[in-house]
Amino acid sequence: MKSSPIRLKQKLSTEAAKKKAARDLKAAKSPYRRAAKADSQKKHRANPGMKGRDYDHKTSSFKTVKANRGNDGKGTRIEGKTKYTIKWKKDHLKWKALLALETHL
């Protein structure tokens, strides 16, 4: 389907694809992303009826996957590098310090 307006995959050179994979992995393993994923998993374990929905850290609620993408239709440019509150019981000071370091990099 060459004329489709929806591109399912980026067309990147081998070198660019490797660099992108490295950047994506670094972003996924950042302290904030790790904490957000752990928090989301915890919320899903506590609410098994919310299967098929994403936990939105901005509104602290479960949303459909569609509604949780792209800042509710406003796009992601508005959000910028905003970090949302994640509640931790253990090691919250350690996570705060890591987040502070991450924002200064």
VEXDO-149117 format. One record per residue (C-alpha): residue number from 0; residue in three letters; y, z, x. Coordinates in nm, 3 decimals, always signed. Example, Ala and Ser with C-alpha at 12.3 -4.5 7.8 and 13.67 -1.06 7.14 Angstrom:
residues 2
[rec 0; 'ala'; [-0.450; +0.780; +1.230]],
[rec 1; 'ser'; [-0.106; +0.714; +1.367]],
This chain:
residues 105
[rec 0; 'met'; [+0.000; +0.000; +0.000]],
[rec 1; 'lys'; [+0.274; -0.123; +0.233]],
[rec 2; 'ser'; [+0.549; -0.134; -0.027]],
[rec 3; 'ser'; [+0.513; +0.229; -0.132]],
[rec 4; 'pro'; [+0.841; +0.425; -0.099]],
[rec 5; 'ile'; [+0.644; +0.739; -0.016]],
[rec 6; 'arg'; [+0.539; +0.765; +0.346]],
[rec 7; 'leu'; [+0.248; +1.000; +0.375]],
[rec 8; 'lys'; [+0.241; +1.021; +0.753]],
[rec 9; 'gln'; [+0.501; +0.973; +1.023]],
[rec 10; 'lys'; [+0.451; +0.674; +1.246]],
[rec 11; 'leu'; [+0.485; +0.824; +1.591]],
[rec 12; 'ser'; [+0.379; +0.710; +1.935]],
[rec 13; 'thr'; [+0.099; +0.905; +2.100]],
[rec 14; 'glu'; [+0.343; +1.084; +2.329]],
[rec 15; 'ala'; [+0.582; +1.171; +2.044]],
[rec 16; 'ala'; [+0.294; +1.294; +1.826]],
[rec 17; 'lys'; [+0.177; +1.528; +2.103]],
[rec 18; 'lys'; [+0.528; +1.666; +2.151]],
[rec 19; 'lys'; [+0.570; +1.714; +1.776]],
[rec 20; 'ala'; [+0.235; +1.893; +1.753]],
[rec 21; 'ala'; [+0.344; +2.130; +2.031]],
[rec 22; 'arg'; [+0.680; +2.199; +1.858]],
[rec 23; 'asp'; [+0.511; +2.256; +1.522]],
[rec 24; 'leu'; [+0.258; +2.495; +1.674]],
[rec 25; 'lys'; [+0.533; +2.689; +1.852]],
[rec 26; 'ala'; [+0.725; +2.721; +1.522]],
[rec 27; 'ala'; [+0.413; +2.826; +1.331]],
[rec 28; 'lys'; [+0.336; +3.098; +1.585]],
[rec 29; 'ser'; [+0.687; +3.240; +1.603]],
[rec 30; 'pro'; [+0.715; +3.611; +1.521]],
[rec 31; 'tyr'; [+0.889; +3.544; +1.191]],
[rec 32; 'arg'; [+0.635; +3.284; +1.074]],
[rec 33; 'arg'; [+0.341; +3.506; +1.170]],
[rec 34; 'ala'; [+0.491; +3.797; +0.980]],
[rec 35; 'ala'; [+0.572; +3.578; +0.678]],
[rec 36; 'lys'; [+0.217; +3.440; +0.667]],
[rec 37; 'ala'; [+0.063; +3.787; +0.698]],
[rec 38; 'asp'; [+0.291; +3.919; +0.425]],
[rec 39; 'ser'; [+0.205; +3.626; +0.198]],
[rec 40; 'gln'; [-0.169; +3.679; +0.249]],
[rec 41; 'lys'; [-0.127; +4.048; +0.168]],
[rec 42; 'lys'; [+0.057; +3.965; -0.156]],
[rec 43; 'his'; [-0.213; +3.714; -0.253]],
[rec 44; 'arg'; [-0.490; +3.969; -0.193]],
[rec 45; 'ala'; [-0.305; +4.216; -0.417]],
[rec 46; 'asn'; [-0.250; +3.951; -0.690]],
[rec 47; 'pro'; [-0.564; +3.733; -0.718]],
[rec 48; 'gly'; [-0.436; +3.577; -1.041]],
[rec 49; 'met'; [-0.161; +3.398; -0.849]],
[rec 50; 'lys'; [-0.400; +3.149; -0.691]],
[rec 51; 'gly'; [-0.237; +2.809; -0.656]],
[rec 52; 'arg'; [+0.111; +2.955; -0.622]],
[rec 53; 'asp'; [+0.320; +3.026; -0.314]],
[rec 54; 'tyr'; [+0.493; +3.355; -0.240]],
[rec 55; 'asp'; [+0.866; +3.298; -0.199]],
[rec 56; 'his'; [+1.018; +3.547; +0.043]],
[rec 57; 'lys'; [+1.369; +3.467; -0.072]],
[rec 58; 'thr'; [+1.313; +3.571; -0.434]],
[rec 59; 'ser'; [+1.019; +3.805; -0.362]],
[rec 60; 'ser'; [+0.809; +3.636; -0.630]],
[rec 61; 'phe'; [+0.531; +3.385; -0.673]],
[rec 62; 'lys'; [+0.635; +3.028; -0.752]],
[rec 63; 'thr'; [+0.460; +2.700; -0.801]],
[rec 64; 'val'; [+0.413; +2.508; -0.478]],
[rec 65; 'lys'; [+0.656; +2.241; -0.603]],
[rec 66; 'ala'; [+0.930; +2.494; -0.683]],
[rec 67; 'asn'; [+0.893; +2.671; -0.348]],
[rec 68; 'arg'; [+0.957; +2.356; -0.143]],
[rec 69; 'gly'; [+1.302; +2.242; -0.041]],
[rec 70; 'asn'; [+1.507; +2.539; -0.159]],
[rec 71; 'asp'; [+1.448; +2.480; -0.532]],
[rec 72; 'gly'; [+1.566; +2.120; -0.516]],
[rec 73; 'lys'; [+1.879; +2.195; -0.313]],
[rec 74; 'gly'; [+1.727; +2.085; +0.016]],
[rec 75; 'thr'; [+1.675; +2.281; +0.335]],
[rec 76; 'arg'; [+2.007; +2.211; +0.506]],
[rec 77; 'ile'; [+2.178; +2.480; +0.301]],
[rec 78; 'glu'; [+1.939; +2.748; +0.421]],
[rec 79; 'gly'; [+1.979; +2.675; +0.790]],
[rec 80; 'lys'; [+1.816; +2.941; +1.004]],
[rec 81; 'thr'; [+1.829; +3.213; +0.740]],
[rec 82; 'lys'; [+1.558; +3.474; +0.770]],
[rec 83; 'tyr'; [+1.442; +3.659; +0.462]],
[rec 84; 'thr'; [+1.335; +4.018; +0.439]],
[rec 85; 'ile'; [+0.968; +4.092; +0.493]],
[rec 86; 'lys'; [+0.853; +4.447; +0.438]],
[rec 87; 'trp'; [+0.618; +4.591; +0.700]],
[rec 88; 'lys'; [+0.468; +4.935; +0.704]],
[rec 89; 'lys'; [+0.353; +4.936; +1.065]],
[rec 90; 'asp'; [+0.543; +4.819; +1.370]],
[rec 91; 'his'; [+0.850; +4.715; +1.173]],
[rec 92; 'leu'; [+1.076; +4.811; +1.463]],
[rec 93; 'lys'; [+0.874; +4.590; +1.697]],
[rec 94; 'trp'; [+0.907; +4.298; +1.452]],
[rec 95; 'lys'; [+1.281; +4.358; +1.415]],
[rec 96; 'ala'; [+1.322; +4.343; +1.791]],
[rec 97; 'leu'; [+1.118; +4.022; +1.812]],
[rec 98; 'leu'; [+1.320; +3.864; +1.534]],
[rec 99; 'ala'; [+1.643; +3.959; +1.708]],
[rec 100; 'leu'; [+1.518; +3.803; +2.030]],
[rec 101; 'glu'; [+1.410; +3.488; +1.845]],
[rec 102; 'thr'; [+1.752; +3.439; +1.687]],
[rec 103; 'his'; [+1.923; +3.462; +2.027]],
[rec 104; 'leu'; [+1.702; +3.191; +2.182]],
